[in-house]
Amino acid sequence: MKKGLFSRGLFFTMMLVFVLALAACSEKEAATPAPGAKTEEGKTEEKPAKEEGVYSIEDFSNVKKNEGTAIAGGSLTFGLVSDTAFEGTLNYNFYSGNPDAQVLQWFDEGLLTWDKDYVYTNDGAATYETSEDGKTFTLTIRDNVNWHDGKPVTAEDLQFAYEVIGGKGYDGPRYDSNFTSVVGMDEYHAGKAKTISGIKVLSDKKISITYKEATPSLLTGGVWTYPLAKHIFGNMDIAKMSSSKEVREKPIGFGPFKVETITPGESVTFVKNDDYWRGTPKLDKVTLKVINPTTVVQELKSGGVDLVDSFPTDQYKDNANLSNVEFLGAIDRAYTYIGFKLGTWDAENNKVKSNPDAKMGDKNLRKAMWMAVDNDQVGKRFYNGLRWNATTLIPPSHPEFHDSNNPGVKYDPEAAKKLLDEAGYKMDGEFRTKPDGSPLEINFISMTGGDTAEPLARYYVQSWAAIGLKVNLEMIEFNNFYDRVGNTGKDDPNVDVYQAAWGVGIDVDPSGLYGRDALYNFPRFSSEENDKLLARGISAEAFDVEKRKEIYNEWQQYMVDEVPVFPTLYRAVVSPVNKRVMNYAIGDGTGVYLSDLAVNADKAVVAQ
């Protein structure tokens, strides 16, 4: 698959415009409060006046308007917007990247669904109930929930998923506190027990899972609900599962569509699953294809795709009035961030091994790098307001726990210079040295992508150069990027700083990204205080929502102070949908499912 060409002339033009725009702004501009946020005095902040060409996610609906009458059957094309191939680890128990998740959603799903507040409901493929003490979850799988090969999805399949993820040889990213909190998992993982004592198969369709402690997270994403077909994987070596043809070439699930054909990394053809537990899907066929960010507008205009997973928000301004689509929008459960490598992954003990002597180990250096970048202007100039300045590591997609009163670290390059001076990073010509007088060079990696990917990364490099830091940039495609930062447990020692993005899931608990036992803790940050705060966030006292807010506000401030990473932008999902598409929505808790998708014509509407 060919990568889009990057125009050198376009880059320097964009950089010049952007730098001039930033120069016109006050260097000490405060972070813009979220509309409707409470100020420190308790007053409601009035919405700022809109700037021309700057949009707000509040202006979008997340549910498609239906036009016309649905036809029987029909097909549509879904565009996976990426400049690289999807990896092809097509099983929820093993995948790690969002592109694979975009493929998975069409043919597989979890046993439980959730509402707009991210609380599990009883509307999914299974129902659940909890014990009086809150420690035991009992799931009952519906009788008509079957794998695509006709075999029933059973309680043993869910038990088997826990055994695989907790087993030696497992090479995926799932084994974290959500699993170690299950009674008996530690003994099973250590090879001291043949079964997980806290998991009981009560019947073919009924299973109970007992946890060491009752936590508020168990109701909001803390229970793993993705079974693994034991009749397919039961006799397979765990270490070979993720690379098997049953994961990469012929995957099955129990979702609304079945995988018919796969062109590795490029496209997937799905056909309807007549045996789907919610009922036969309205569409006959769905084709997923990877499309480059540079060609997404052309594909939409021509009707080459009906839907895309995410439209590049930097292209919205010039295409907001496309005649053949309706743009949907929602706050993304995600944020982009700059991460600092502070250690390595201890694969033998499955935990972070922080290194106090790491190049980026001085939090004064890290804080200065945050102070040097103006993410408020980045959001406006690069993304027309559809990404905006991020302040803490709990995003506004979780409004109950996002601390909208926390300003994060304000843009102030002069204060950043002073902080570096005081910390001993002295200027030696154009750049600074380490406090011991030796040269300081920082290696920074970022992902390739649309037109803004490299200009944005170079803006950060330029901002850091402006405070005297020599930063070397390397642009890397998606799959290789995450391998370099530690997705497989191997951290590239040549990486000091990286720019990435996190999808935060439905559970607000940040342990899966910043816990000591989380593989996804790519900065490899750990501390006793962090351990304590994360544990308190899912403790008995956190059942009191106000107390949990207080704990997570404290954690958000702690991470602002320590700066193992700093958030750069919160994000809107902007999703153009061809006007022939019916029964479609984005976001959580809409009650609209992929099996409901329909079209009102055989062919996509073409732009006028």
C-alpha positions in Angstrom: 0.0 0.0 0.0 1.5 3.3 -1.1 2.0 6.1 1.4 0.8 9.6 0.6 3.6 12.0 -0.5 4.4 15.0 1.8 4.9 18.3 0.1 8.0 20.2 1.4 6.6 23.5 0.1 3.3 22.9 1.9 5.1 22.1 5.1 7.1 25.3 5.2 4.1 27.3 4.2 2.0 25.8 7.1 4.9 26.2 9.5 5.3 29.9 8.6 1.6 30.6 8.9 1.4 28.7 12.2 4.5 30.4 13.8 3.2 33.8 12.8 -0.2 33.0 14.3 1.4 31.9 17.5 3.7 35.0 17.6 0.6 37.2 17.5 -0.8 35.5 20.7 0.1 36.4 24.2 2.9 34.1 25.5 1.1 33.9 28.8 -2.4 33.1 27.5 -4.2 31.0 30.0 -5.8 27.7 29.2 -9.3 28.3 27.8 -11.9 26.9 30.2 -14.4 24.4 28.9 -17.8 26.0 28.1 -19.9 26.0 31.2 -17.0 25.2 33.5 -17.0 26.4 37.1 -14.4 29.0 38.0 -12.5 29.0 41.2 -15.1 31.5 42.6 -17.8 29.0 41.8 -19.3 31.1 39.1 -20.2 29.6 35.7 -17.7 30.6 33.0 -19.5 32.1 30.1 -18.9 30.6 26.6 -16.2 32.5 24.8 -17.2 34.2 21.6 -16.5 32.0 18.6 -13.6 32.8 16.3 -14.1 32.7 12.6 -13.2 29.3 11.2 -13.1 27.7 14.7 -15.7 25.1 15.5 -17.2 23.5 18.6 -18.2 19.9 19.2 -21.4 21.3 20.8 -22.6 22.2 17.3 -22.8 18.5 16.1 -25.3 15.8 16.6 -24.1 12.2 17.2 -27.1 10.5 15.6 -27.7 10.4 11.9 -30.9 11.9 10.5 -32.8 9.2 8.5 -33.9 10.2 5.0 -36.1 8.2 2.6 -37.1 4.6 3.1 -34.7 1.7 3.8 -34.3 -0.8 1.0 -34.1 -4.6 1.7 -30.5 -5.7 2.1 -27.9 -3.6 0.4 -24.3 -3.0 1.2 -22.0 -0.2 2.3 -18.3 0.7 2.4 -16.5 1.7 5.6 -13.3 3.6 5.3 -10.6 3.0 7.9 -8.6 6.3 7.7 -4.9 5.5 8.1 -1.6 6.0 6.3 -0.6 2.5 7.3 -2.0 -1.0 7.1 -3.9 -2.4 10.0 -1.9 -5.0 11.9 -4.4 -7.8 11.7 -4.5 -9.1 15.2 -8.3 -9.7 15.0 -9.3 -10.9 18.4 -10.2 -8.8 21.4 -8.1 -10.8 23.7 -4.9 -10.1 21.8 -5.2 -6.8 19.7 -3.6 -3.6 20.8 -4.1 -0.9 18.2 -7.2 1.1 17.3 -7.1 0.1 13.6 -7.6 -3.5 14.5 -10.4 -2.5 16.9 -12.1 -0.8 13.9 -12.1 -4.1 12.1 -13.2 -6.1 15.2 -16.3 -4.1 15.9 -18.1 -5.4 12.8 -17.8 -9.1 13.6 -17.3 -9.4 17.4 -18.4 -7.8 20.6 -18.3 -8.1 24.4 -21.0 -9.8 26.4 -22.1 -6.6 28.1 -23.1 -3.2 26.8 -23.1 0.2 28.7 -25.1 3.3 28.8 -24.1 7.0 28.2 -22.7 7.1 31.7 -20.5 4.0 31.0 -22.4 1.8 33.4 -23.0 -1.8 32.3 -26.6 -2.6 31.3 -28.5 -5.8 30.9 -29.2 -5.1 27.2 -26.2 -7.0 25.8 -25.4 -10.6 24.9 -25.4 -11.4 28.6 -27.1 -10.1 31.7 -25.4 -9.7 35.0 -26.1 -9.4 38.7 -23.8 -8.7 41.6 -23.5 -10.2 45.1 -24.6 -8.3 48.2 -21.0 -7.5 49.1 -20.2 -6.4 45.5 -17.3 -8.8 45.0 -19.0 -11.4 42.8 -20.3 -10.8 39.3 -22.6 -13.5 37.8 -23.1 -13.3 34.0 -25.8 -15.3 32.2 -25.2 -15.5 28.4 -28.4 -15.5 26.3 -29.4 -18.8 24.8 -29.3 -17.5 21.3 -25.7 -16.2 21.4 -23.6 -18.3 19.1 -20.2 -18.2 17.4 -20.2 -17.7 13.7 -19.6 -21.4 13.1 -22.9 -22.2 14.9 -21.3 -23.3 18.2 -22.9 -21.7 21.3 -20.9 -19.0 23.2 -20.5 -20.6 26.6 -19.4 -19.8 30.1 -16.4 -21.9 29.5 -15.4 -19.6 26.7 -15.3 -16.7 29.0 -13.4 -18.7 31.6 -11.0 -19.7 28.9 -10.3 -16.1 28.0 -9.2 -15.4 31.6 -7.0 -18.5 31.7 -5.3 -17.5 28.4 -4.7 -13.9 29.4 -3.4 -15.0 32.8 -1.4 -17.9 31.4 2.4 -18.1 30.8 3.2 -17.4 27.2 0.4 -14.8 26.7 1.9 -12.0 24.6 -1.0 -9.5 24.5 -1.5 -6.3 26.5 -4.5 -7.3 28.6 -2.9 -8.8 31.8 -3.2 -5.9 34.3 -5.1 -5.0 37.4 -8.4 -6.0 35.9 -7.2 -9.5 36.0 -4.9 -9.6 39.0 -7.8 -8.4 41.1 -9.6 -11.7 40.4 -9.4 -14.1 43.3 -6.9 -16.9 42.5 -5.4 -15.2 39.5 -2.0 -14.5 41.1 -1.6 -18.2 42.0 -2.7 -19.3 38.5 -0.4 -16.9 36.8 2.5 -18.1 39.0 1.8 -21.7 38.1 0.9 -22.6 41.6 -2.7 -23.5 40.7 -4.3 -25.2 37.7 -7.4 -23.2 37.8 -8.5 -19.6 38.8 -10.3 -20.2 42.1 -12.4 -17.1 41.8 -14.0 -18.1 38.5 -16.8 -20.7 38.6 -18.7 -22.1 35.7 -22.2 -22.6 37.0 -23.8 -24.0 33.8 -23.3 -23.9 30.1 -24.4 -20.3 30.0 -23.7 -19.0 33.5 -20.4 -18.0 35.2 -19.4 -16.2 38.3 -16.3 -14.1 38.8 -15.2 -13.1 42.3 -12.8 -10.2 43.0 -10.6 -9.6 45.9 -12.3 -6.3 46.6 -15.5 -4.6 45.5 -14.7 -1.5 43.5 -16.8 1.1 41.7 -14.9 0.2 38.5 -16.4 -3.2 38.3 -19.7 -1.6 37.1 -18.0 0.6 34.5 -15.7 -1.5 32.4 -13.6 -3.4 35.1 -14.9 -6.8 34.1 -13.4 -8.5 31.1 -16.4 -9.7 29.0 -14.8 -10.9 25.7 -14.9 -14.8 25.5 -12.4 -16.8 23.5 -13.7 -19.8 21.6 -12.4 -22.8 23.5 -13.4 -25.2 20.8 -11.1 -23.4 18.4 -8.2 -22.4 20.7 -8.4 -25.0 23.4 -5.6 -27.2 22.2 -3.4 -24.4 21.0 -0.2 -23.2 22.6 -1.0 -19.8 24.2 2.2 -18.3 22.8 1.1 -19.1 19.3 -2.5 -17.9 19.5 -2.0 -14.3 18.5 -0.1 -15.2 15.3 -2.4 -18.1 14.4 -4.6 -18.1 11.2 -7.6 -18.3 13.6 -6.7 -14.8 14.7 -5.2 -13.3 11.5 -6.7 -15.1 8.5 -10.0 -16.7 9.6 -11.2 -14.9 12.7 -14.7 -15.5 14.1 -16.9 -13.8 16.7 -20.5 -13.6 17.5 -21.2 -10.1 16.2 -23.6 -8.9 13.5 -21.4 -9.7 10.5 -19.1 -12.6 9.5 -15.6 -12.2 8.0 -15.8 -13.4 4.4 -12.4 -12.4 3.0 -9.3 -10.5 4.2 -6.7 -8.7 2.2 -4.1 -8.4 4.9 -3.7 -4.9 6.2 -5.9 -3.4 3.4 -9.5 -4.6 3.4 -12.0 -6.9 4.9 -15.3 -8.1 3.4 -18.1 -8.9 5.9 -21.5 -10.6 5.2 -24.5 -10.6 7.5 -24.7 -13.1 10.3 -28.3 -14.5 9.9 -27.9 -16.1 13.4 -27.0 -12.8 15.2 -28.6 -12.7 18.6 -30.2 -9.3 18.2 -31.8 -10.4 14.9 -30.7 -10.6 11.3 -28.8 -7.4 10.3 -30.5 -5.2 7.8 -27.5 -5.0 5.5 -26.3 -7.9 3.4 -22.7 -6.9 3.2 -20.0 -4.4 4.5 -16.7 -3.7 2.9 -13.9 -2.2 5.1 -11.0 -0.6 3.3 -8.0 1.4 4.4 -7.9 4.8 2.9 -5.2 7.4 3.2 -6.0 10.6 5.1 -4.9 12.5 1.9 -7.6 10.8 -0.2 -10.5 10.6 2.3 -12.3 13.7 0.9 -12.1 12.4 -2.7 -13.5 9.0 -1.5 -16.4 10.7 0.3 -17.2 13.0 -2.6 -17.3 10.1 -5.1 -19.3 7.8 -2.8 -16.3 5.4 -2.7 -17.0 5.2 1.1 -20.2 5.7 3.0 -18.7 5.9 6.5 -15.3 6.5 8.0 -13.9 5.7 11.4 -12.7 9.2 12.0 -12.5 12.2 9.6 -9.2 14.2 9.9 -10.4 17.3 11.8 -7.8 19.5 10.2 -9.7 18.9 6.9 -13.1 19.8 8.2 -13.0 23.5 7.6 -12.6 23.1 3.9 -15.2 20.4 3.6 -17.9 21.3 6.1 -20.4 21.8 3.3 -20.0 18.6 1.4 -23.4 18.1 -0.2 -23.6 14.3 0.0 -22.8 13.7 3.7 -24.0 14.6 7.1 -21.3 15.3 9.7 -21.8 13.7 13.1 -19.7 14.7 16.1 -18.9 13.5 19.6 -16.3 14.1 22.3 -13.7 11.3 21.9 -12.8 9.0 24.8 -9.1 9.9 24.0 -6.4 12.5 24.2 -3.0 13.0 22.5 0.0 13.4 24.8 3.8 13.8 25.0 5.4 10.9 26.9 8.8 10.8 28.5 10.7 7.5 28.8 11.5 7.0 32.5 12.4 3.3 32.6 11.7 -0.1 31.0 9.3 -3.0 31.2 10.3 -5.9 33.4 8.8 -8.8 31.4 9.7 -11.4 33.9 7.8 -9.8 36.7 5.2 -8.0 34.5 5.7 -4.6 35.9 7.4 -1.2 35.2 11.0 -0.8 36.2 11.6 2.9 36.5 15.0 4.4 36.2 15.8 7.4 38.3 18.8 8.1 36.2 16.9 8.2 32.9 17.8 11.2 30.6 14.3 12.6 31.1 14.3 11.8 34.8 14.3 15.4 36.0 10.7 16.6 36.3 11.9 20.2 35.9 13.0 19.4 32.4 9.7 17.7 31.6 7.7 20.6 33.0 9.7 23.1 31.0 8.9 21.2 27.8 5.2 21.3 28.7 5.4 25.1 29.4 7.1 25.7 26.0 4.2 24.5 23.8 0.9 26.5 23.1 -1.6 23.7 22.7 -4.5 26.2 22.8 -3.3 27.7 19.6 -2.4 24.2 18.2 -6.0 23.2 18.6 -7.3 26.3 16.8 -4.7 26.6 14.1 -4.2 23.0 13.2 -7.7 21.6 14.0 -10.1 24.6 13.9 -11.1 24.0 17.4 -12.1 20.4 17.0 -9.2 19.5 19.1 -8.5 21.7 22.1 -6.0 22.3 24.9 -5.7 19.3 27.2 -5.1 20.0 30.9 -5.3 16.7 32.8 -5.1 12.9 32.1 -8.8 12.3 32.6 -10.5 13.8 29.6 -13.9 15.6 29.4 -15.5 12.4 27.8 -15.8 11.5 31.5 -17.3 14.8 32.8 -18.0 13.4 36.2 -14.3 12.9 37.0 -12.5 15.3 34.6 -11.3 18.2 36.8 -12.3 21.2 34.6 -10.9 23.6 37.2 -7.4 22.3 36.9 -5.5 24.5 34.4 -2.7 22.0 33.9 0.5 23.8 33.0 0.1 27.2 31.3 2.0 28.1 28.2 4.9 30.3 29.3 8.2 29.8 27.4 10.0 32.5 29.5 9.2 30.8 32.7 10.3 27.5 31.1 13.7 29.0 30.3 14.0 30.2 33.9 13.0 26.8 35.3 15.7 25.2 33.2 18.3 27.7 34.3 17.5 27.1 37.9 17.7 23.3 37.4 21.2 23.6 36.0 20.5 23.2 32.3 22.9 26.0 31.1 23.1 27.4 27.6 26.2 26.5 25.7 25.9 28.3 22.4 22.5 27.5 20.8 21.5 24.7 23.1 21.6 23.7 26.7 23.8 21.1 28.4 22.9 18.7 31.2 23.5 19.9 34.7 26.9 18.1 34.7 27.9 20.1 31.7 27.7 17.2 29.1 25.8 17.7 25.9 22.0 17.2 26.0 20.3 15.7 22.9 16.7 14.5 23.1 15.4 11.9 20.7 11.7 12.4 19.9 9.5 10.1 17.8 6.1 10.8 16.4 3.6 9.0 14.1 3.1 9.7 10.4 -0.5 10.5 9.4 -2.3 13.3 7.6 -1.1 16.6 6.4 -0.7 18.0 10.0 1.3 15.1 11.5 4.8 16.2 10.6 4.2 20.0 10.8 2.8 19.5 14.3 5.7 17.4 15.4 8.1 20.0 14.0 6.2 22.7 15.8 7.0 20.9 19.1 10.6 20.6 18.2 10.8 24.3 17.3 9.1 25.2 20.6 11.6 23.2 22.5 14.5 24.7 20.5 13.2 28.1 21.5 13.9 27.3 25.2 17.3 25.9 24.3 16.7 22.2 24.0 18.2 20.2 21.1 15.5 17.7 20.0 16.0 15.2 17.1 12.7 14.2 15.4 12.0 10.9 13.7 8.6 10.3 12.0 7.4 6.6 12.1 4.4 4.7 10.8 1.8 3.5 13.3 2.7 -0.2 13.9 6.5 0.4 14.1 5.9 3.4 16.3 4.2 1.4 19.1 6.7 -1.3 18.9 9.4 1.3 19.5 7.7 2.7 22.6 7.1 -0.7 24.2 3.9 -2.3 22.9 5.6 -5.7 22.9 7.3 -5.1 26.3 10.6 -4.1 24.6 11.5 -0.4 25.0 13.8 1.2 22.4 16.6 2.8 24.4 17.0 5.4 21.6 13.6 6.9 22.4 13.5 9.6 25.0 10.3 11.4 24.2 7.3 10.4 22.0 4.0 11.9 20.9 1.1 9.4 21.0 -2.6 9.1 21.8 -4.7 7.1 24.3 -8.2 5.8 24.0 -9.2 5.7 27.7 -12.0 3.1 27.6 -15.3 3.4 29.5 -13.8 2.9 32.9 -12.4 6.1 34.4 -9.8 4.1 36.4 -6.4 5.2 34.8 -4.5 2.1 36.2 -4.6 0.4 32.8 -2.4 3.2 31.4 -0.4 4.4 34.4 -0.4 1.5 36.9 2.8 -0.2 37.8 1.6 -3.5 36.3 0.3 -2.0 33.0 2.1 -2.8 29.8 0.5 0.3 28.3 2.4 2.4 30.9 4.8 3.4 28.1 6.6 6.2 30.0 7.4 3.4 32.5 6.5 5.7 35.4 6.0 4.4 38.9 5.9 5.7 42.4 4.5 4.8 45.8 2.2 7.9 45.7 0.9 6.9 42.3 0.2 3.4 43.5 -1.6 4.8 46.5 -3.8 7.2 44.6 -4.7 4.6 41.9 -5.6 2.1 44.6 -7.8 4.6 46.5 -9.6 5.4 43.2 -11.0 1.8 43.2 -11.3 1.3 46.9 -14.4 1.0 49.1 -14.2 4.7 49.9 -14.5 5.5 46.2 -18.1 4.1 46.1 -18.9 7.6 47.3 -18.9 9.4 44.0 -17.9 12.7 45.6 -15.0 11.0 47.4 -13.9 9.4 44.1 -14.0 12.7 42.4 -11.8 14.1 45.2 -9.3 11.2 44.8 -9.1 11.5 41.0 -8.7 15.3 41.3 -5.8 14.7 43.5 -4.4 12.1 41.1 -4.8 14.5 38.1 -2.9 17.2 40.0 -0.2 14.7 41.1 0.4 13.8 37.4 0.5 17.5 36.5 3.2 18.0 39.1 5.2 14.9 38.2 4.8 15.2 34.4 5.6 11.6 33.3 3.6 12.6 30.3 1.7 15.7 29.5 -1.7 15.8 27.7 -1.7 18.0 24.6 -5.1 17.9 23.0 -8.6 16.6 23.8 -10.4 15.5 20.7 -13.7 15.5 18.8 -14.7 12.6 16.6 -16.1 14.1 13.4 -17.7 11.5 11.3 -19.2 12.2 7.8 -22.0 9.8 6.8 -23.3 9.4 3.3 -26.9 10.6 3.0 -28.2 7.2 2.0 -27.1 5.7 5.3 -29.8 5.1 7.9 -29.8 4.1 11.6 -26.3 5.1 12.5 -24.8 6.9 15.5 -21.4 7.5 17.1 -20.6 7.8 20.8 -21.8 5.8 23.8 -25.2 4.7 25.0 -27.2 5.6 21.9 -29.0 2.3 21.6 -28.2 2.2 17.9 -26.2 -0.9 16.9 -24.4 -2.0 13.7 -27.1 -4.6 13.0 -29.5 -1.7 12.6 -27.5 -0.1 9.8 -29.5 0.3 6.5 -29.4 2.2 3.3 -32.1 3.9 1.3 -30.5 3.3 -2.2 -28.3 0.8 -3.9 -25.5 3.3 -4.6 -24.0 6.1 -2.5 -25.0 9.7 -3.1 -22.3 11.6 -5.0 -21.3 15.1 -4.1 -22.7 17.8 -6.4 
